[in-house]
Structure formats: C-alpha cells, structure tokens
Amino acid sequence: MSSENENVVWHGHTVTFEERCQLKQQQPVILWFTGLSGSGKSTIANAVESKLLENQRHSYLLDGDNVRHGLNRDLGFSDHERVENIRRIGEVAKLFVDSGTIVLTAFISPFVADREQVRAMVGPGQFVEVFVDTPLAVCEQRDPKGLYKKARAGEIKHFTGIDSAYEPPLAPEVHLQTEYLSVAECADKVVAYLLEKGYLQ
C-alpha cells in the first residue's frame, strides 16, 4: 500500500538560509521559555522581544494561549494533546528559524522529551532552553488567570503542577530564578546570553 505522503516532494528555495541570516544580521534561534503556569514566561518573553526590537533585531513571539486560539484550537490538555501541541509549535518555530528570525516561544511544555524533540528538529545551537523557574507556591499566589484556584476546586483537569506533572529542564541554557530577579533583570540575562554566544552580530 502506498503512503499518503509519497507524492509530496520537498521544494527547494532559491533564496538561501545564509542569505536570510545575512540580511537580518543575526543568527536565528528558538528561545524556548518553559515553566509552570503563572511563572512569568510570557511576560519575560515579551520583555526580551522588546529589547530585541530596540536593537533592531527580527523576532516573533509565539505564546501558548494565543496559538490555542488558532493553530491548536482543536487540542485539549490531556498528556497526548500536550505532546501534539508542542510538536506543532516546534514545526512552526523551525520555519521561523529557517526564515532567519529569532523566535520566542512561551509554553508550559511540561515534558522533557517534547522539548528535546523540538531541539532535535533544528540545527546545533538553534534551540536555547530558558527555564523560568518559579516555585509552585509562588505561581499559585500570583494565579493571574485564576486557574490554580479552579484546578484545586476540581474544575480544571490535567492542570500542570496540580494533577499533571511538570518535568523541569535538566540543563537549560538560561536559568531564570524569578524569586530573586525582576522581569527586566530576567530579560537582560537572556539578551546577554544571546550577545555572549554570538547570535546578535
């Protein structure tokens, strides 16, 4: 039996990856912000993107909630659906990298294997894991969307940190301990890493 994809052939680009990078004067990378709900992922990622814009860098932020309004609106929050959610985001992020863009992703992405799968999709040095390390108690205290309260009351099932596991990064490239750092300090730390490693030419 023939495969559904056997007649799908990859079409090459006339404009090369190297030419896109040269035009943008940067090395594209996925900045993968991971952490519990309420840890500050989106807030910090937004601050980083603002700093990149100030430095005339080409970037785009993929936010977990925003993507679930469109591309992933058919997915729920079971473990299986979370895996598919991250797989799709990884494929989108890979396209942004190929365009020469610095792409920031703010997703809980609770499983180590899923984050490593995205790392494997791109080339060496094109995936930077940013662990937004905020204790569960602090996230619950913040609870900006009231989700922890609902999860504790049993109104939300499969909620990360409550009745669904979160596997912290084993060796993140950037470790942000938000108990001790402000949003601005966290953003500065991420940008400093990009400068140090030569992503911003």
SERO-4910 file (N, C-alpha, C, O; in steps of 0.05 Angstrom, whole numbers):
BEGIN
 pado doro    nc1    nc2    nc3   cac1   cac2   cac3    cc1    cc2    cc3    oc1    oc2    oc3
  Met    A     17    -24      0      0      0      0     18     25      0     37     27     15
  Ser    A     11     44    -17     27     68    -19     22     87      4      0     88     15
  Ser    A     42    102     12     40    121     33     25    146     23     28    153     -1
  Glu    A     10    160     41     -4    184     33     16    206     25      9    224     10
  Asn    A     40    205     36     59    226     32     80    221     10     98    237      6
  Glu    A     78    198     -3     99    191    -22    100    209    -46    120    211    -60
  Asn    A     78    223    -52     77    242    -74     83    271    -66     81    289    -82
  Val    A     89    274    -41     96    301    -31    126    304    -32    141    290    -18
  Val    A    136    323    -48    164    327    -52    173    354    -41    160    374    -46
  Trp    A    195    354    -26    205    379    -15    214    398    -37    229    389    -55
  His    A    205    422    -36    212    442    -57    234    460    -46    230    473    -26
  Gly    A    256    462    -60    279    478    -51    274    508    -55    258    516    -73
  His    A    288    524    -39    285    553    -41    308    564    -58    331    554    -57
  Thr    A    302    585    -73    323    599    -88    339    616    -69    364    617    -70
  Val    A    325    630    -51    339    646    -30    348    627     -8    332    611      2
  Thr    A    373    629      0    384    610     19    381    619     48    376    643     53
  Phe    A    384    600     65    383    606     94    405    626    101    400    645    117
  Glu    A    428    622     91    451    640     97    445    669     87    452    688    101
  Glu    A    432    672     65    425    698     54    405    712     72    406    736     76
  Arg    A    386    697     83    366    709    101    379    718    127    373    740    137
  Cys    A    398    702    137    412    710    161    429    735    157    430    753    174
  Gln    A    442    736    134    459    759    127    442    784    125    451    805    135
  Leu    A    419    782    113    402    805    110    393    816    138    393    840    142
  Lys    A    388    798    156    378    806    182    401    811    202    396    821    224
  Gln    A    425    804    195    448    809    212    445    796    240    450    808    260
  Gln    A    437    771    239    434    756    265    434    726    259    431    717    236
  Gln    A    438    711    280    437    682    278    410    673    290    405    678    313
  Pro    A    392    661    274    366    654    284    367    632    305    385    615    304
  Val    A    348    633    323    348    614    345    320    612    356    304    631    355
  Ile    A    313    589    368    289    586    383    295    591    412    311    577    424
  Leu    A    283    612    424    285    616    453    261    603    465    239    614    464
  Trp    A    264    580    477    242    564    487    238    569    517    252    558    533
  Phe    A    219    586    523    213    592    551    194    571    563    172    567    552
  Thr    A    203    557    583    186    536    595    184    541    626    203    551    638
  Gly    A    161    534    637    157    538    666    127    534    672    111    531    654
  Leu    A    121    534    697     93    530    705     75    553    696     85    575    690
  Ser    A     50    548    696     30    570    692     34    591    713     35    585    737
  Gly    A     36    616    705     40    638    724     68    643    732     74    659    749
  Ser    A     87    628    719    115    632    725    127    658    714    146    668    725
  Gly    A    114    669    693    124    693    681    135    690    654    148    708    643
  Lys    A    130    667    641    142    661    615    135    682    594    153    694    582
  Ser    A    109    687    591    100    706    570    109    735    577    117    750    559
  Thr    A    109    742    602    117    769    610    146    774    604    154    794    593
  Ile    A    163    754    611    192    756    606    198    755    576    214    770    566
  Ala    A    184    737    562    189    734    533    182    760    519    196    769    500
  Asn    A    160    773    527    153    799    516    174    820    521    181    836    504
  Ala    A    185    820    545    206    839    552    231    834    536    244    853    527
  Val    A    238    809    531    261    802    514    256    812    485    274    823    473
  Glu    A    232    807    475    226    815    447    228    846    445    237    856    424
  Ser    A    219    860    465    220    889    465    249    898    463    256    917    449
  Lys    A    267    885    478    295    892    478    308    885    451    325    900    441
  Leu    A    299    863    439    309    856    412    300    877    391    316    885    374
  Leu    A    276    886    394    266    907    376    282    933    379    288    946    359
  Glu    A    287    940    403    304    964    408    331    962    395    342    982    386
  Asn    A    341    937    392    366    933    379    363    926    350    382    916    337
  Gln    A    339    931    339    333    927    311    338    898    302    349    893    280
  Arg    A    329    880    319    331    851    312    304    841    303    283    851    312
  His    A    304    821    286    280    809    275    271    786    292    285    766    295
  Ser    A    248    788    305    239    767    323    208    764    321    194    781    310
  Tyr    A    199    741    332    170    737    334    164    720    358    179    700    364
  Leu    A    143    727    373    136    712    398    112    695    393     91    705    385
  Leu    A    115    669    398     93    650    397     84    645    426     99    633    441
  Asp    A     60    653    433     50    650    460     30    627    462     14    623    443
  Gly    A     32    611    483     15    587    486    -14    592    483    -27    578    467
  Asp    A    -25    611    497    -54    617    496    -61    627    468    -82    619    457
  Asn    A    -45    644    456    -51    656    430    -53    634    409    -70    634    392
  Val    A    -34    615    410    -33    594    390    -57    576    392    -67    565    373
  Arg    A    -67    572    417    -91    555    421   -116    569    411   -137    556    410
  His    A   -115    594    405   -138    608    393   -140    601    363   -162    605    351
  Gly    A   -118    592    351   -119    587    322   -108    560    315   -123    540    313
  Leu    A    -82    558    310    -69    534    301    -77    509    317    -82    488    306
  Asn    A    -77    512    343    -81    489    361   -108    490    376   -110    479    398
  Arg    A   -127    503    365   -153    506    378   -168    479    380   -187    477    396
  Asp    A   -160    459    365   -173    433    366   -161    415    388   -170    393    391
  Leu    A   -141    425    402   -128    408    423   -137    416    451   -141    439    457
  Gly    A   -139    395    467   -145    399    496   -119    398    512    -98    406    503
  Phe    A   -121    388    537    -98    389    555    -91    362    566    -77    360    587
  Ser    A   -100    340    553    -91    314    562    -61    311    555    -50    328    539
  Asp    A    -47    292    566    -19    288    561    -14    285    531      5    296    520
  His    A    -31    269    518    -27    264    489    -31    290    473    -15    295    455
  Glu    A    -50    306    480    -55    331    466    -33    352    472    -27    368    455
  Arg    A    -22    351    496      0    369    502     24    363    484     38    380    475
  Val    A     29    337    480     51    328    463     47    338    435     66    349    423
  Glu    A     23    336    424     17    345    397     19    376    395     28    387    375
  Asn    A     10    389    416     12    419    418     41    427    414     47    445    398
  Ile    A     59    415    428     87    422    427    100    414    400    117    428    389
  Arg    A     92    391    389    102    383    363     96    403    342    113    411    326
  Arg    A     71    412    342     63    432    322     78    458    325     87    470    306
  Ile    A     81    467    350     96    492    355    125    489    346    137    507    335
  Gly    A    136    465    351    164    460    343    167    463    313    186    475    303
  Glu    A    147    453    298    148    455    268    146    484    259    160    493    241
  Val    A    128    499    272    125    528    265    151    543    272    161    559    256
  Ala    A    162    538    296    186    551    304    209    545    286    226    562    280
  Lys    A    210    520    276    231    512    257    230    529    232    251    537    221
  Leu    A    206    535    222    202    551    198    212    580    203    224    592    186
  Phe    A    207    590    227    216    617    234    247    618    234    259    637    224
  Val    A    259    597    245    288    596    245    299    596    216    318    609    209
  Asp    A    286    580    199    294    579    171    292    606    157    306    611    138
  Ser    A    273    622    167    270    649    155    291    669    165    292    691    155
  Gly    A    307    660    184    328    677    195    319    693    219    332    712    227
  Thr    A    296    685    231    284    701    252    290    688    280    292    664    282
  Ile    A    293    705    299    295    696    327    266    692    337    250    711    338
  Val    A    259    668    343    232    662    352    231    655    381    246    638    391
  Leu    A    213    668    396    210    664    424    184    648    428    163    654    416
  Thr    A    185    627    444    161    611    449    156    610    479    174    603    495
  Ala    A    132    616    487    124    615    516    103    595    520     79    600    517
  Phe    A    111    571    528     93    548    532    101    533    557    125    531    563
  Ile    A     82    523    572     89    507    595    107    484    587    127    479    600
  Ser    A    100    471    565    115    448    554    126    431    576    151    431    581
  Pro    A    109    416    590    117    403    615    136    379    613    148    371    633
  Phe    A    139    368    589    154    343    587    181    347    574    184    359    553
  Val    A    202    336    587    229    338    577    231    327    548    244    339    531
  Ala    A    219    304    544    222    291    517    211    308    495    222    309    473
  Asp    A    189    323    500    178    340    480    196    364    473    200    371    450
  Arg    A    208    375    494    226    398    489    251    388    474    261    403    457
  Glu    A    260    365    481    284    354    467    277    347    438    295    348    421
  Gln    A    252    339    433    244    333    406    245    358    389    254    357    366
  Val    A    237    381    400    239    406    385    268    413    381    276    422    359
  Arg    A    285    409    401    314    415    398    325    399    374    341    409    359
  Ala    A    316    374    372    327    357    351    317    365    323    328    356    303
  Met    A    296    381    322    285    390    296    303    409    281    302    412    257
  Val    A    319    424    297    335    445    285    365    439    289    372    419    301
  Gly    A    381    456    277    410    451    278    423    457    305    410    468    323
  Pro    A    448    449    308    463    455    333    463    485    339    468    501    322
  Gly    A    457    491    364    457    519    373    432    535    365    431    559    371
  Gln    A    413    522    352    388    536    344    365    533    363    343    542    357
  Phe    A    370    521    386    350    517    407    362    525    433    381    512    442
  Val    A    351    545    446    360    554    472    337    551    492    317    564    490
  Glu    A    341    533    511    320    528    531    323    548    554    344    551    566
  Val    A    301    563    559    301    583    580    282    574    602    257    574    598
  Phe    A    292    566    624    276    556    646    267    579    664    283    590    679
  Val    A    242    585    663    230    606    680    222    591    706    200    581    710
  Asp    A    241    591    724    240    575    749    226    590    771    238    607    785
  Thr    A    200    585    775    184    597    795    170    575    811    156    559    800
  Pro    A    174    575    838    162    554    854    132    553    851    119    574    847
  Leu    A    120    529    854     91    526    851     76    545    870     56    556    863
  Ala    A     86    547    895     72    564    914     71    593    905     50    606    910
  Val    A     92    602    892     92    630    882     73    633    859     58    652    857
  Cys    A     73    613    841     54    613    818     25    613    828      8    628    817
  Glu    A     20    597    848     -7    596    859    -15    623    872    -38    631    870
  Gln    A      4    635    885     -2    661    898     -8    682    877    -25    699    881
  Arg    A      7    681    855      2    701    833    -25    694    820    -43    711    818
  Asp    A    -28    670    810    -52    660    797    -66    681    780    -90    687    785
  Pro    A    -52    693    760    -64    716    746    -90    709    731   -106    727    727
  Lys    A    -94    684    723   -118    677    709   -138    662    726   -160    654    716
  Gly    A   -132    658    751   -150    643    769   -151    613    763   -169    600    772
  Leu    A   -131    603    749   -131    575    740   -124    556    763   -136    534    765
  Tyr    A   -106    564    780    -98    546    802   -122    542    821   -127    520    831
  Lys    A   -136    564    826   -160    562    843   -180    542    832   -192    526    846
  Lys    A   -184    544    806   -203    526    792   -193    497    793   -208    478    797
  Ala    A   -166    494    789   -155    467    789   -157    454    817   -163    431    819
  Arg    A   -152    470    838   -154    460    865   -183    452    872   -188    434    888
  Ala    A   -202    466    859   -230    460    864   -240    438    846   -264    430    848
  Gly    A   -223    427    829   -231    405    812   -245    413    787   -256    397    772
  Glu    A   -245    440    781   -260    450    758   -243    447    732   -254    447    710
  Ile    A   -217    445    735   -199    441    712   -183    415    717   -171    412    738
  Lys    A   -184    397    698   -169    372    700   -143    374    684   -141    391    666
  His    A   -124    357    690    -98    356    677    -83    383    678    -71    392    658
  Phe    A    -84    396    701    -71    422    704    -42    417    714    -38    405    735
  Thr    A    -23    428    699      5    423    706     12    434    734      6    457    740
  Gly    A     25    417    749     33    425    776     13    416    797     20    415    821
  Ile    A    -11    411    789    -32    402    807    -38    372    803    -32    356    821
  Asp    A    -50    365    781    -55    337    776    -43    327    749    -50    306    739
  Ser    A    -24    343    740     -8    335    716     21    343    721     26    365    732
  Ala    A     40    326    714     68    331    721     81    353    705     74    358    682
  Tyr    A    100    366    718    118    384    703    147    374    708    156    370    730
  Glu    A    161    369    686    188    359    687    207    382    681    209    391    658
  Pro    A    221    392    702    238    416    697    262    409    679    271    385    678
  Pro    A    273    428    665    296    423    648    320    412    664    324    419    687
  Leu    A    334    394    651    357    382    664    382    400    662    398    401    681
  Ala    A    385    413    639    409    431    636    401    454    617    411    455    595
  Pro    A    384    472    627    376    495    609    400    513    603    418    517    619
  Glu    A    399    525    579    420    544    572    418    569    589    438    581    596
  Val    A    393    577    595    388    601    612    369    593    634    348    582    630
  His    A    377    599    659    361    592    683    353    618    697    370    632    707
  Leu    A    327    623    697    317    648    709    302    641    734    280    630    734
  Gln    A    313    649    757    300    644    783    285    670    790    296    689    801
  Thr    A    259    670    783    244    694    785    238    703    813    229    726    817
  Glu    A    243    686    833    240    695    861    260    717    867    255    734    884
  Tyr    A    283    717    853    304    735    860    310    756    839    325    775    843
  Leu    A    298    753    815    303    771    793    277    785    784    256    773    783
  Ser    A    280    810    777    257    824    765    253    816    736    270    803    725
  Val    A    231    824    724    226    818    696    248    830    679    259    817    661
  Ala    A    256    855    685    277    868    669    303    854    672    318    851    652
  Glu    A    310    845    696    335    830    700    335    804    686    355    795    675
  Cys    A    312    790    685    310    765    670    314    770    640    328    755    627
  Ala    A    301    791    630    304    797    602    333    804    595    343    795    574
  Asp    A    345    819    612    374    826    608    391    801    607    410    800    591
  Lys    A    385    782    624    401    758    625    398    742    599    418    731    590
  Val    A    374    741    588    370    727    563    385    741    540    399    727    524
  Val    A    383    767    538    396    782    517    426    780    520    441    778    500
  Ala    A    436    780    545    465    778    550    475    751    539    497    749    529
  Tyr    A    459    730    543    467    704    533    469    704    503    488    694    491
  Leu    A    449    716    489    450    718    460    474    733    450    486    726    430
  Leu    A    481    755    464    505    770    457    531    754    461    548    753    443
  Glu    A    532    741    484    556    726    491    561    703    471    584    697    464
  Lys    A    539    690    462    542    667    444    542    674    414    543    657    397
  Gly    A    540    700    408    543    709    381    519    708    363    521    708    339
  Tyr    A    495    706    375    471    706    359    465    734    348    453    736    326
  Leu    A    473    754    362    468    782    353    494    793    342    512    801    357
  Gln    A    496    793    316    522    801    303    526    831    306    547    841    297
***
